[in-house]
Amino acid sequence: MVTREKPRSRKARSRRRPKRQTGKRAETKAATQRKILQATLRLFQRRGFDATTTKQIARAAGIAEGTIFNYFRTKEEIALFFFEEEVEHAITAVRANRRLARARLDEKLFALLQYQFEYLAKHERFIWAALLEALRPGSPLAFSARALSMRARYLGFVEELIASSLRRRNRTPVQAWAAQAFWIYYLGALLYWLNDKSPGKQNTIAFVDRSLKAGVALFVPGA
């Protein structure tokens, strides 16, 4: 005897709907965030950080000004979103590069910086504007909870690279210190890169290659 499958109750069917709606909302949110970011990048590069307003960003993004505040409270948060995306791009790329699994630490860090510069390549004027803003005392671009969280994410990954190269799983004070030192090194390398007018930034590539090899040998021997 063939039995018919009982139709699902409305309650059972309704349980799935929020998941689909949530997924769609997440996609819509991500798309709107990127639309706002792209508009902001264009305006920051053309007008500068201070001269750009959220009203101008909204108009360039094709949305209402109030909509921006559903995603970002300030234009500083929009800038931080760009750098968060940069960090995630570089971390994801390093992890996906299987050739780096057995590489030396200086090679892993070199690849990390390469992926970062790759992401930043088309936005040099924006980066200059953001750096100048970050130098202001108490700037949200440098000292807000969001900025500190992004830096912690980045430094945590650098510590992970150091640990994997030293074959140590537990975090040590040396790793934390070396990661902090690398953050300062990265900022210096970024300034060098921004000022490098050589074809393909070859001077930066050579500088980073030499200095990373020397720095790792001096401060993290054996990695």
N, C-alpha and C positions, 0 to 999 in steps of 0.2 A: 504493500500500500504506500503510495507516494504522499508524503506530507508536505504541505505548503509552509514555506518559511514565514513566520509571523512578521508582519510589517513592524518596522521600528516605531516606537512611540514618538510623539512630538518632543518629549523631553530628551530622549536619546539622540534624536536628530539635531536638536538645538545645541547639544554639547560640542559638536564639531564646528559650528559656525564661528564662535569666537576665535578659534585657532586660525581659520582662513582669514577672518577680518584682521586679526592681529598681524598675520604675515603680510597682508596687503597694506596695512597701515605702516608697517616697518619699511616696506619698499617705497611707499609714498614719502615717508619721512626722510629716508636716505636720498631720494631723488631731489626733494626740496632743499635739503641741506647742501647738496652739491650745486644746485642751481644758485643758491645764495652765495656759496663759496666762489664760484666762477665769476659771478658779478662783482664780488668784493675784490677779487684778484685784479680784475680789469681796472676797476676804479682806483685801487690803491696804487697800481703801477702808473696810472695816468695822472692822478690828482694828489697822491700822497696820503699818508695815514690820517693826519689831523684834518685835512680839508674834505675828507669823505664823510658823509653822514648816512645814517641808517635809511633816511628817506630816499637818498640817491641810490643806495644799494637795492632797496625794494623796487624802485622804478626800473633799474637795470635788470633785475631778476624777473620782472613781470608779475610781482605779487604786491599785496597790500603791506604797508609799513608795519602794521600790527602783527602780521603773520611772521615776520622775522623773529619777534620776541617769543613766539611759540617754540623756537629752536635755539636761539642765541639771545642772551640777555644784553650783550654789548658787542660792539664791533671787535673788541679785543678777543672775545670768545670765538668769533669767526676766524680770526687770525690763528688762534690756538688750534682750532679744528684742522686747519691746513697742516700745521706742524705735527699734530697727532696722526694725520693721514701719512705724512712723510715717514714718521717713526714706524708705523705699522707696515708700510710698504717695504722698508728696508729689512725689518725683522722677518717678515714673511719670505722675502726673496732669499735671505741668508739661509733660513731653515729649509727652503725648497732646493737649494743648491747642494746636491749630494757630494759634489767634489770637495766641498769644504769640510765634510765630516772628519777627514783625516789630515786636514791642513794644519799648518802652524798657526799660532795665535795671531801673529802679525798679518798673515794672509786672510784670516777671518775678519779682522778689524778693517783691513784694507777693503775687502768686499763690502762690508757694512757701510763704510763711507762712500764707496762708489755708488751703491744703490741709493743712498741719501742724495748725493749730488745729482744723480740721474733724475730723481723726482723733482729736485729744485731747479733744474736747468732752465726752464722757460719763465722763471719768475724772479729774476735777480733784483729788479727794481722793487718788487714787493718785499723781498727779504731784507733789503737795505732799510726800507721804511719800518719794517717790523723790528729790526735790530735797534734802530735809533729809538723807537718807542720803548723797547725793553730796557734800555739804559737809564730811563728815567727812574728816580728813586720811588720805590713802591709800585712800580708798573705791574698791572695784572698779567702782562705777557711774561713776566719773569717770576713773580712771587704769589700769584693767586693759587688757590688749592688745585685748580685744573692744571696750571703750569707745572706745579710741583709733582702732581700725579703723573703727568707725561714724562717728566724727567726721571722719576722713580721707575717707570716702565722701561725706559731706555737703559738706565744704569743696571737694572735687574737683568736685562738681556746681556749686557756686556759682562756682568759677573758670571752669567751662565756660560758664555764663551770662554772666559778665563778658566772656570772650573772644569769644563770639558777638555781643555787643552792640558790642564795639570792633572787630569784624571782624578779629581777630587769632587765628591758630590756635596759635601757640607760647605756652607759658606764660611769663609775665614776673614779676619780683619784685613789681611793683605789684599784679598779680592775686592773688598769694598773700597779700600783706599785706591787701588789701581783703577777701578771703575770711575771713581770721582775724578781722578787725574785725567782719565780719558775724556770725560765730559769737557774739561777745560781745554784739552788738546783739540777736541772737535770744534769748539768755538773758534780757536785760533786757525784751524785748517779751513773753516768756513770763510773767515775773513780773507785768508790767502786766496781761496778759490774765487771769491767775489771780485778781487782785485787782479786776478790773473787774466791777462789779455793774450796769452799765447794760444796758438791754434789748438783747438780741442782741449784746452786747459792742461796741456802737457806738462807745464812747470809744476802745477799742483799735483799731478799724478806722480811725478818724480820725487817731489818733496815728501808727499805722504808715504811713498814706498820706502824711502831712505829713513825717514824719521821714525816710522813704526817699527822697522827692523831694529834700529838702535834702541828705541825706548823699551820695547818688549825684552830685549836681551839684557838691558840694564835693570829694569824694575820688576820684571816677571821672568826671571831666568828659568829655563827648563820648559817653557810653554811654547 
